[in-house]
Amino acid sequence: NILLLGISEDIDSKLTDTIIVCSYNPKNQSAYMLSIPRDTFIGKNKNTAKGSDKINSIYSKKGINKLIDTVNDIVDMDINYYAIVNNKALIDLIDVLRWNIF
């Protein structure tokens, strides 16, 4: 199991805009992906909810370990690994491909 995160760094905080749980079973060669919506409520009171009560704010406020713990609680899994792609890396990749393909 691995947590795949897409981080936007073009604003003041680093928000996880993409949160995908990936699972691979080598015994039967099956793979699964579950996307967790960035606006998933993780707060305690919906009546007083604010932006920091959404799952996409955990990484910037409390770090990767807290985000992994929260996702593990939501999906009832034991995810120990993660990969992070930031939007700058995506922009750089597109720039490289554009010059090499066209």
N, C-alpha and C positions, 0 to 999 in steps of 0.2 A: 504494500500500500504506500502511496506517495501523495502528498498534497502539492498541487501545482498552483502557483500564485502569479497573477499578473499585477504588477505594482505601477501606479502612476506617480511619477515624481515631478510632474510639471506644475504642481501647486505646492503650497507651503507644507502640507503633510503627505505622508506616503500611504495612500489608500490602496487596499487590495480590491481592484476593480474586477478581477477574475479569480474565482476560488473553485478549483476542480479537484475532487477526490478521484484518484486513479488507482485501480486495483488490477493486478495480474495474477492469474493462477497458472503456474507452469505445468501442473499436472495435466490439465485439460486444454491448455493453450487458449484460455479465455481472458478477455480484458473487459473492464467496465469503467465507465467514467460517469461521475455525478457532479453536476454544476450546482453550487450553492449560490443563490442570488445574493448580490452584494448588499442589498437592503434588508437582509434577514434580521429580524428584531431579536436582540439578545439581552435586552434590558430587563428590569424587574417590573416596571409599571408602564403600560402602554399609554396611560392618560398623561404622563409627564415625560414621554419619550422625546429624545433629542437626537441629533446626528451621531453622537458618540454611542448611542444604543444600537447601532447597526453593526453587523459583523465586519464590514469593510474598514471600520476604524480601529479594530483591536490591534492590528500589526503596528500602526504608528503610535498608539497610546501605550500598549502593554507588551509588545514584542512578539516574536515568532512562537515562542513556547506557549504563551497564553492563547494565541490563535489556534495552534495545533490542538491544545486541550479542549477548546471550545468546539472545534470541528469534530473531534473524537466524541464529545458528549452528544452532539447533534446526530451523527451517523452511527453511533455505537460501534466504533471501530478502534483499532490501535494503530494509528498512523505515526510512524517514527521518522519518516524521511520527507523532505520537501525540496522543491525547486522554485526559484524566483526568477521571473523575467520582468525587467522594468521596461517602461515604454521607450526609453532612450535606446535600449538594445534593439527593440523592434524597429525603430526608426533607422538605426544604423544598418540593420540587416536588409531592410528594404532599399536603402541607398546603395549598398553593395550589390544586391541582386539587380537593381535597375541598370547599373553601369555595366554589369557582366552579361546581361541577357539581351538588352536592346541595343 
